[in-house]
Amino acid sequence: MSTEATPKSPQPGKPLPGAVRVPEVETPSWGLGGWLYHGGSSGEAHEHRTARPWWQVLWLTGVDYFSTLGYQPGIALLAAGALSPIATLILIVVTLFGALPIYNQVASRSYSGQGSIAMLERLLSGWKSKLFVLTLLGFAATDFVITMTLSAADAALHMVENPFLAHHLEHAQLWLTLGLLALLAAVFLKGFREAIGVAVFIGIPYILLNVVVVARGAMEIAAHPEYFQHWTRALEMKGDWGTLVLAAAIVFPRLALGLSGFETGVAVMPLVKGDPDDSQWPLPMGRIANTRKLLAGAALIMSVMLIGTSLVTTMLVPEEAYRKGGPAAGRVLAYMAHQLMGEGVGTVYDLLTILILWFAGASAMAGLLNLVPRYLPRLGMAPRWVSYARPLVLLLFGIDVLVTLVFHADVEKQAGAYATGVLFLMFSAAVAVTLSVWHDARSGPANAASPAIPLEAEEATEAPIAVARRPFPLKAVYFGIVALVFLYTLVQNVHERPDGLIIASIFIGCIVVASALSRYMRSTELRVEQVTLSDADSAAMWEGLCCKKVNLVPLKHCTRRDIELKRGDIRRYYNVAGPLAFLHIRLRDDRSDFSGELPLRVSKIGGDYLIEVDGAIAVANTIAYVSELLDPISIFLGLTRQNTVSQAFRYLLWGEGETGIRVYEVLLRHWESTPEDDVRPLIFIMSE
């Protein structure tokens, strides 16, 4: 008696058994290739991270945010001089009443860590959405890359200016910067798993030592009131309080580096431990609430440190010291630590500053390793190897080296590009939040107590969701005003330091060009994630069509007349064995996506069959995918003989074009990557 199990028939609404998968990157187990792809993709690495309490994760975002104390007070002094504390106070107001509310909303609406980029991607559609995402990624790359290069350069500066090392490291800042960047890349190539623990170990002592330095500075001012009197006289010479506030508001954009860290704060959301019931759909309210605590805690700590450091450095550090080339240039707090507390404490301060600045680069590297694989490979705009950590680390290290050489490891020269990236991301976040809140408020009243459902929850179900509504868009108006503040800050920063926009534009241009080339090179992949059967009748008939039982005939139009004409031509001119399976594909409106899931319906037409597929992204790739599922005897493809260039653009942009040739190219590519002993279907090209 045979014990062979009877295969189950496919069920409607479920993926077809034996569905063809897009070939993955070949990952050799030995040699250079095995080393590069060891450890899996960046996404897989992030999925296995353990959540921690919010106060621990705070220090991971804090190493990016708090490390700016290494150079922010010096930049503030260069930009504003005696007005530095007033301009810093404006910065704190913008932080607490602008950036913090904006990113609280981002945390509520995108809790998987995708941030404002994902919000804007879903607010737009089609190719304009993809181009906007590429633009935002360009500014994000500017932010994170310059974070790495600027932080390494400032860490190297602290080494060079240390009195115990100055004679040994004179004129070595560039090489020290490159060495720190190489060390950073080496750590990530090895595998960096204890980021939070290291951040806590570095961040807490660094903040405490800064508190000590500020307190010592305050004691010095109290002991010598002339420092305070000298500062107030300098302010009186500039005008009354109205004039001072206006002047500080004008120079405030130059202090924008003090706003960095909020994008990192929402990017690390997956690491924040929530409540035990967070796994229940739809919202992890515990994680959202704890992330808001993280953002508020970081903002409050930084606000206190900014105003404290600004006051003491303005009163105690002479102008000739913090000017370019002076002993305090780029390191005014370290200069104060050496001057007021001795070379020993100053050296400890240098060491902690070097560590946190270097680790800020690690935070930025982790951010890019998390951000880039989420977008570019998914959109078809990067090779699949970009999803793997080690190749991406090497690519980013090469970019870091190039940027460092271009700027000669100069901290001040890189500050403009860094501020441009930070401010554009914050402006885009403010716009995304404003549009989202406006949409919620204008869509109609609902239960005001129910929370807003973020993007991830909206996509998790087809059931209607009660979204929080407000009768009047007052909150949206407030966020719109905040967006205008960020826009003003961005425009002023770009006007005074256009090099930041130039660098960001170069990043954007490189990303767009590389994305276009990648999309072109990957256009002949199958580009279908899976196919599901729409109903029980389709499921019952599908099994009888597979494995060399039918001939596949794609149709451009699905009318009775078109079917009869195509059937007649094939029976008349070809010696065909077996029934015909006519395939009609309907394209979705938005064909800018790279891949997707497709519903499939099968019906009987006399002795032949009709297969209908809805919501496809590209006709040729869908035909190839269905053909691999069906394994037909032969495939009859049409040839339009129209202009090949225009047809190629139609294929790349809208999924249409010269279908017959494209199907053949897609199948050849797939067959080359998946060698089999089975007989391939015959392919016939027919003139349309």
C-alpha positions in Angstrom: 0.0 0.0 0.0 1.4 3.4 -0.9 2.1 5.7 2.0 2.7 8.8 -0.2 0.9 11.8 1.1 -1.6 13.4 -1.2 -0.7 17.1 -1.8 -3.1 19.6 -0.5 -4.9 21.9 -2.9 -4.1 25.6 -2.6 -6.5 27.6 -0.5 -8.0 30.9 -1.6 -6.5 34.0 0.0 -3.2 32.1 0.9 0.1 32.2 -1.0 0.4 29.6 -3.7 2.4 26.6 -2.7 5.8 26.5 -4.3 5.7 30.3 -5.0 8.8 31.5 -6.8 11.1 33.7 -4.6 13.4 36.4 -5.9 16.9 35.1 -5.9 18.8 36.4 -2.9 22.4 37.6 -2.9 24.8 34.7 -3.2 26.5 34.4 0.2 29.6 32.2 -0.1 30.7 30.6 3.1 34.5 31.1 2.5 37.0 33.7 1.4 36.3 37.4 1.1 32.7 36.9 0.0 31.9 34.7 3.0 33.4 37.3 5.4 31.5 40.2 3.8 28.1 38.5 4.1 28.8 36.9 7.5 26.1 37.6 10.1 23.2 38.3 7.8 21.6 41.5 6.8 21.4 44.7 8.7 17.6 44.3 9.1 18.1 40.8 10.6 20.6 42.2 13.1 18.2 44.9 14.2 15.4 42.4 14.7 17.3 40.5 17.3 18.2 43.4 19.5 17.0 43.3 23.1 14.8 46.1 24.4 16.0 48.1 27.3 14.5 50.6 29.8 14.1 54.1 28.2 16.6 55.7 30.6 19.3 53.4 29.3 18.4 53.9 25.6 18.5 57.7 26.3 22.3 57.5 26.5 22.4 55.9 23.1 20.7 58.9 21.5 22.5 61.1 24.0 26.0 60.3 22.7 24.9 62.0 19.4 23.0 64.8 21.2 25.3 65.4 24.2 28.5 65.1 22.3 27.8 68.4 20.6 28.9 70.0 23.9 32.4 69.2 22.7 32.1 72.0 20.0 28.7 73.7 20.4 29.8 76.3 23.0 32.7 77.3 20.8 30.6 77.6 17.7 28.1 79.7 19.7 30.8 82.1 20.9 32.1 82.5 17.3 28.6 83.1 16.0 27.2 85.4 18.7 30.0 86.5 21.1 28.5 88.2 24.1 25.0 87.3 22.8 25.7 83.6 23.0 23.6 83.0 26.2 20.6 84.9 24.7 20.8 83.0 21.4 21.2 79.7 23.4 18.1 80.6 25.3 16.2 81.0 22.0 17.6 77.6 21.0 16.3 76.0 24.2 12.8 77.5 23.6 12.8 76.1 20.1 14.0 72.7 21.5 11.4 72.4 24.2 8.4 74.0 22.5 9.2 73.1 18.9 11.4 70.1 18.3 10.1 68.1 21.3 6.4 68.3 20.5 7.1 67.5 16.9 9.1 64.4 17.7 6.5 63.3 20.3 4.1 63.2 17.4 6.6 61.3 15.2 7.0 58.7 17.9 3.3 58.2 18.2 2.8 57.8 14.4 5.8 55.8 13.4 6.8 53.6 16.3 9.0 51.1 14.3 11.8 53.7 14.1 11.3 54.8 10.6 10.6 58.4 11.7 9.4 61.3 9.6 10.8 59.9 6.3 8.2 57.1 6.4 5.5 59.6 7.4 6.2 61.7 4.3 6.5 58.7 2.1 3.0 57.7 2.9 1.5 61.1 2.7 2.7 61.3 -1.0 2.3 58.7 -3.7 3.9 57.6 -7.0 7.3 58.7 -8.2 7.1 62.0 -6.4 7.0 60.1 -3.2 10.1 58.1 -4.2 12.0 61.2 -5.3 11.1 62.9 -2.0 12.3 59.9 0.0 15.6 60.0 -1.9 16.0 63.7 -1.2 15.3 63.1 2.5 17.8 60.3 2.5 20.3 62.6 1.0 19.9 65.1 3.8 19.9 62.2 6.3 23.1 60.9 4.8 24.6 64.4 5.1 23.5 64.5 8.8 24.9 61.1 9.8 28.0 61.1 7.6 29.0 64.6 8.8 28.2 63.5 12.4 30.9 60.8 12.0 33.5 63.0 10.3 32.9 66.1 12.4 32.9 64.2 15.7 36.1 62.3 14.7 37.7 65.6 13.7 36.8 67.3 17.0 38.0 64.2 18.9 41.3 64.5 17.1 41.5 68.2 17.9 41.1 67.4 21.6 44.1 65.0 21.3 46.2 67.5 19.4 45.5 70.3 21.9 46.1 68.2 25.0 49.2 69.6 26.7 50.6 66.0 27.3 50.1 65.0 23.7 50.6 68.3 21.8 54.3 67.8 21.2 53.9 64.3 19.9 50.8 64.9 17.7 51.5 68.3 16.3 49.9 68.7 12.8 48.5 65.1 13.0 44.8 66.0 13.2 44.0 64.8 9.7 45.6 61.4 10.3 44.2 61.0 13.7 40.7 61.7 12.3 41.2 59.1 9.6 42.5 56.7 12.2 39.4 57.2 14.4 37.1 56.6 11.4 39.0 53.5 10.6 38.6 52.3 14.2 34.9 53.0 14.0 34.6 51.0 10.8 36.6 48.1 12.3 34.3 47.9 15.3 31.2 47.6 13.1 32.9 45.1 10.7 33.6 43.0 13.8 30.0 43.4 15.0 28.8 45.9 17.6 26.3 44.4 19.9 26.7 46.3 23.3 26.0 49.8 22.0 23.6 50.7 24.9 26.0 49.5 27.6 28.9 51.4 26.2 26.7 54.6 25.7 25.7 54.5 29.4 29.4 53.9 30.4 30.5 56.9 28.4 27.6 59.3 28.6 26.9 59.5 32.3 30.5 60.3 33.3 30.7 62.8 30.5 27.6 64.8 31.6 28.7 64.6 35.2 32.1 66.0 34.4 30.5 68.8 32.4 28.4 69.6 35.4 31.5 69.8 37.5 33.2 72.1 35.0 30.2 74.4 34.8 29.9 74.5 38.6 33.6 75.3 38.8 33.1 78.1 36.3 30.2 79.5 38.2 32.3 79.5 41.4 35.0 81.4 39.5 32.4 84.0 38.4 31.0 84.3 41.9 34.5 84.9 43.2 35.3 87.5 40.5 32.2 89.6 39.8 34.1 91.6 37.2 33.5 88.7 34.8 29.8 89.2 35.0 30.1 93.0 34.9 32.3 92.8 31.8 29.7 90.7 30.1 26.7 93.0 31.0 28.7 96.0 29.8 29.3 94.3 26.5 25.5 93.7 26.2 24.7 97.3 27.0 26.9 98.5 24.2 24.8 96.4 21.8 21.5 98.1 22.7 18.4 97.5 24.8 16.8 94.2 25.5 14.6 94.3 22.4 17.6 94.9 20.2 19.5 92.1 21.9 16.7 89.5 21.5 16.4 90.5 17.8 20.1 90.2 17.2 20.2 86.9 19.0 17.3 85.6 16.9 19.2 86.6 13.8 22.4 84.6 14.8 20.4 81.8 16.4 20.4 79.6 13.2 24.2 79.3 13.6 23.7 77.5 16.8 21.4 74.9 15.2 23.8 72.0 15.9 22.4 72.1 19.4 19.1 70.6 17.9 20.8 67.4 16.8 19.7 64.1 18.3 15.9 64.0 17.9 16.1 61.9 14.7 18.3 59.5 16.5 15.8 59.5 19.4 13.0 58.1 17.2 15.3 55.9 15.2 16.1 53.9 18.4 12.4 53.4 19.3 12.6 49.6 18.6 15.1 49.3 21.5 12.8 51.0 24.0 11.1 48.5 26.4 7.4 49.1 26.7 4.6 47.6 28.8 3.9 43.8 28.9 0.7 44.3 26.9 2.4 46.2 24.1 2.2 43.2 21.9 -1.5 43.6 21.7 -2.7 45.3 18.5 -2.8 48.1 17.5 -0.5 50.4 19.5 2.5 49.7 21.8 1.4 52.5 24.1 4.1 51.7 26.6 6.9 52.0 24.1 5.5 55.3 22.8 5.1 56.7 26.3 8.6 55.6 27.3 10.1 57.1 24.0 8.4 60.4 24.9 10.1 60.2 28.3 13.4 59.5 26.5 13.0 62.5 24.2 11.9 64.8 27.1 14.8 63.6 29.3 17.4 64.2 26.6 15.9 67.6 25.7 15.9 68.8 29.4 19.4 67.5 30.1 20.8 69.2 27.0 18.9 72.4 27.6 20.3 72.8 31.1 23.8 72.0 29.9 23.5 74.4 26.9 22.5 77.4 29.0 25.1 76.6 31.7 28.0 76.1 29.4 27.0 79.1 27.4 27.0 81.4 30.4 30.3 80.3 31.9 32.2 80.1 28.6 31.0 83.6 27.5 32.2 85.1 30.7 35.4 83.2 31.3 36.9 82.4 27.8 38.6 85.4 26.2 37.9 86.2 22.6 41.4 85.6 21.4 41.3 82.1 22.9 38.2 80.8 21.1 38.9 82.5 17.7 40.2 80.2 14.9 43.8 79.1 15.7 43.4 79.9 19.4 43.9 77.4 22.2 40.2 77.1 22.9 39.0 76.9 19.3 36.6 74.0 18.9 37.1 73.0 22.6 36.2 75.8 24.9 34.9 73.5 27.7 38.1 71.5 27.6 40.1 74.7 27.7 38.2 75.8 30.8 38.7 72.4 32.4 42.5 72.7 31.9 42.6 76.3 33.0 40.4 76.1 36.1 40.9 72.5 37.3 44.4 71.6 36.3 46.0 69.5 33.6 45.0 66.2 35.2 41.3 66.9 35.3 41.6 68.6 31.9 43.1 65.5 30.5 40.3 63.3 31.9 37.9 65.7 30.3 39.7 65.4 27.0 39.6 61.6 27.3 35.8 61.5 28.0 35.2 64.0 25.2 37.2 62.0 22.7 35.3 58.8 23.7 31.8 60.4 23.4 32.7 62.1 20.2 34.0 58.9 18.7 30.9 57.1 20.0 28.6 59.7 18.4 30.1 58.5 15.1 29.1 55.0 16.2 25.6 56.2 16.8 25.5 57.8 13.3 26.9 54.6 11.7 24.2 52.5 13.4 21.6 55.0 12.2 22.7 54.7 8.6 22.9 50.9 8.9 19.3 50.9 10.1 18.0 53.5 7.7 19.5 52.7 4.3 18.5 49.0 4.1 14.9 50.0 5.0 14.4 52.1 1.9 16.8 51.7 -1.0 16.8 47.9 -1.5 13.0 47.8 -0.9 12.5 50.5 -3.6 14.8 48.7 -6.0 17.1 51.7 -5.8 20.2 49.9 -4.4 21.8 46.5 -5.0 20.8 43.7 -2.5 24.2 43.7 -1.0 23.4 47.1 0.6 21.2 45.2 3.0 24.2 43.5 4.5 26.1 45.3 7.2 29.8 44.7 6.3 29.6 45.9 2.6 27.6 48.9 3.7 30.1 49.7 6.5 33.0 49.7 3.9 31.0 51.9 1.6 30.3 54.4 4.4 33.9 54.4 5.5 35.0 55.3 2.0 32.6 58.2 2.0 33.8 59.3 5.4 37.4 59.3 4.2 36.5 61.3 1.2 34.6 63.9 3.2 37.4 64.2 5.8 40.0 64.8 3.0 37.8 67.4 1.3 37.3 69.4 4.6 40.8 68.7 5.8 39.3 67.5 9.1 38.3 71.1 10.0 35.4 71.2 12.6 34.1 74.7 11.7 34.0 74.0 7.9 31.9 70.9 8.5 29.5 72.6 10.9 27.5 74.2 8.1 26.9 70.9 6.3 25.9 69.2 9.6 23.5 71.9 10.5 21.9 71.8 7.1 21.2 68.1 7.3 19.9 68.4 10.9 17.6 71.3 10.1 16.2 69.9 6.9 15.3 66.7 8.6 13.6 68.6 11.5 11.8 70.8 9.0 10.5 67.8 7.1 9.4 66.2 10.3 7.5 69.3 11.2 5.8 69.4 7.8 4.9 65.7 8.1 3.4 66.2 11.5 1.5 69.3 10.5 0.0 67.5 7.5 -0.9 64.4 9.5 -2.5 66.3 12.4 -4.4 68.6 9.9 -5.7 65.5 8.0 -6.8 63.9 11.3 -8.6 67.1 12.4 -10.3 67.8 9.1 -11.5 64.2 8.5 -14.3 64.5 11.1 -14.9 64.3 14.8 -14.4 61.2 16.8 -13.6 60.1 20.3 -11.0 62.6 21.4 -9.7 60.2 24.0 -8.6 57.6 21.5 -5.0 57.9 20.4 -4.0 58.6 16.8 -3.3 55.3 14.9 0.2 55.5 13.3 1.3 54.3 9.9 2.3 50.8 11.0 -1.1 50.1 12.6 -3.0 51.4 9.6 -1.2 49.0 7.4 -1.7 46.0 9.7 -5.4 45.5 9.1 -8.1 46.2 6.5 -10.7 46.8 9.2 -11.8 50.4 9.7 -9.8 52.2 12.5 -11.1 54.9 14.7 -8.5 57.6 14.4 -8.3 60.5 16.9 -10.0 63.5 15.5 -10.2 67.1 16.7 -12.9 69.5 15.6 -10.5 72.3 14.9 -7.0 72.0 13.5 -5.5 74.3 16.2 -2.7 71.8 16.9 -1.9 71.6 13.2 -1.6 75.4 13.1 0.8 75.3 16.0 2.9 72.7 14.3 2.8 74.7 11.1 4.3 77.7 13.0 7.0 75.4 14.3 7.7 74.3 10.7 8.0 77.9 9.7 10.6 78.5 12.5 12.6 75.5 11.3 12.3 76.8 7.7 13.6 80.2 8.7 16.5 78.6 10.6 17.3 76.4 7.6 17.2 79.3 5.1 19.4 81.5 7.3 21.8 78.7 7.8 22.0 77.9 4.1 22.3 81.6 3.3 25.3 82.1 5.6 26.9 78.8 5.0 25.9 77.5 1.5 28.5 74.8 1.6 26.1 72.7 3.7 23.5 72.8 0.9 26.2 72.0 -1.7 27.4 69.0 0.3 23.8 67.8 0.8 23.1 68.3 -2.9 26.1 66.2 -3.8 24.8 63.4 -1.5 21.3 63.7 -3.1 22.7 63.7 -6.6 24.8 60.6 -5.9 21.9 58.8 -4.3 19.5 59.7 -7.2 22.0 58.6 -9.9 22.9 55.4 -8.0 19.2 54.7 -7.4 18.4 55.1 -11.1 21.2 52.8 -12.1 20.2 50.2 -9.5 16.5 50.4 -10.6 17.6 49.9 -14.2 19.9 46.9 -13.3 17.3 45.3 -11.1 14.4 45.9 -13.4 14.6 42.4 -14.8 14.1 40.7 -11.4 10.8 38.9 -10.9 9.5 41.8 -8.7 6.6 39.9 -7.2 6.6 38.9 -3.5 3.8 36.3 -3.8 0.6 35.5 -5.5 -2.7 34.5 -3.8 -5.8 32.8 -5.2 -8.9 35.0 -5.0 -11.6 32.4 -4.5 -12.4 28.7 -4.1 -13.1 28.1 -7.8 -9.7 29.5 -8.7 -8.0 27.3 -6.1 -9.8 24.2 -7.5 -8.7 24.9 -11.1 -5.2 26.1 -10.4 -3.8 22.7 -9.5 -4.9 21.3 -12.9 -3.1 23.9 -14.8 0.4 23.5 -13.5 3.4 21.4 -14.7 3.3 21.4 -18.5 -0.5 21.1 -18.9 -1.4 24.5 -20.6 0.1 27.1 -23.0 0.4 30.6 -21.5 -1.0 33.4 -23.7 -0.7 36.9 -22.2 -3.5 39.3 -23.4 -3.3 43.1 -23.4 -7.1 43.4 -23.6 -9.5 41.0 -21.9 -12.6 41.0 -24.2 -14.4 38.0 -25.8 -13.3 39.3 -29.2 -9.6 39.6 -28.3 -9.6 36.1 -26.8 -11.2 34.6 -29.9 -8.8 36.4 -32.2 -5.8 35.4 -30.3 -7.0 31.8 -30.0 -7.6 31.6 -33.7 -4.2 33.0 -34.6 -2.4 30.5 -32.4 -4.5 27.5 -33.5 -4.0 28.6 -37.2 -0.3 29.3 -37.2 1.1 27.0 -34.5 0.9 23.3 -33.8 -0.3 23.6 -30.2 -0.9 20.7 -27.9 -3.1 21.2 -24.8 -5.4 24.0 -23.8 -4.6 27.7 -23.7 -4.4 29.7 -20.5 -5.0 33.4 -21.3 -3.3 35.7 -18.9 -4.6 39.3 -18.4 -2.8 41.7 -16.1 -4.2 44.9 -14.7 -1.6 47.4 -13.4 -2.1 49.4 -10.2 -2.2 53.1 -10.4 1.0 53.6 -8.5 3.7 51.7 -10.3 6.7 53.3 -8.6 6.9 50.5 -6.1 9.4 47.8 -6.9 7.5 44.7 -5.8 4.3 43.6 -4.3 1.7 40.9 -3.7 -0.9 40.0 -6.3 -4.3 38.3 -6.2 -5.0 35.8 -9.0 -8.3 34.6 -10.4 -8.9 31.6 -12.7 -12.0 30.9 -14.8 -13.0 28.5 -17.6 -13.6 29.7 -21.2 -14.8 26.8 -23.2 -11.9 24.3 -23.3 -9.4 27.0 -22.3 -8.8 29.1 -19.2 -8.5 32.8 -18.3 -6.1 33.9 -15.5 -6.6 37.4 -14.3 -4.1 39.3 -12.1 -4.9 42.6 -10.4 -2.6 45.3 -9.0 0.6 44.4 -10.8 3.6 46.8 -10.9 5.1 45.7 -14.2 3.4 43.6 -16.9 6.5 41.7 -18.1 7.8 40.7 -14.7 4.3 39.5 -13.6 4.0 37.4 -16.7 7.4 35.8 -16.0 6.5 35.2 -12.4 3.2 33.5 -13.2 5.0 31.5 -15.9 7.4 30.2 -13.3 4.5 29.2 -11.0 2.5 27.6 -13.8 5.4 25.9 -15.7 3.5 25.9 -19.0 4.3 24.0 -22.2 4.9 27.2 -24.1 4.5 31.0 -23.8 3.2 33.2 -26.7 4.4 36.7 -26.3 3.5 39.8 -28.4 5.9 42.2 -30.1 4.8 45.8 -30.8 7.8 46.9 -32.9 7.5 50.4 -31.6 10.4 52.8 -30.7 12.7 50.9 -28.4 13.9 53.9 -26.4 10.4 55.1 -25.6 9.3 51.5 -24.8 12.3 51.1 -22.4 11.3 54.3 -20.5 7.7 53.1 -20.4 8.9 49.9 -18.9 11.2 51.4 -16.3 8.7 54.1 -15.2 5.3 52.6 -15.7 5.8 48.9 -16.1 4.5 48.7 -19.7 6.6 48.9 -22.9 7.8 46.1 -25.2 6.4 43.3 -23.0 7.5 40.3 -25.1 11.2 41.1 -25.1 11.2 42.1 -21.4 9.5 38.8 -20.4 12.3 36.9 -22.2 15.0 39.0 -20.4 13.4 38.5 -17.0 13.1 34.7 -17.5 16.6 34.4 -18.7 18.0 36.2 -15.7 15.9 34.1 -13.4 16.9 30.8 -15.1 20.6 31.8 -14.9 20.3 32.3 -11.1 18.2 29.2 -10.5 19.6 26.3 -12.6 17.2 23.3 -12.9 17.0 20.1 -14.8 13.4 20.7 -15.8 12.5 21.4 -19.4 12.0 25.2 -19.9 8.8 26.3 -21.7 9.0 27.1 -25.4 8.8 30.9 -26.1 7.1 32.2 -29.2 7.2 35.9 -30.2 4.1 37.0 -32.2 3.6 40.4 -33.9 0.7 42.4 -32.5 
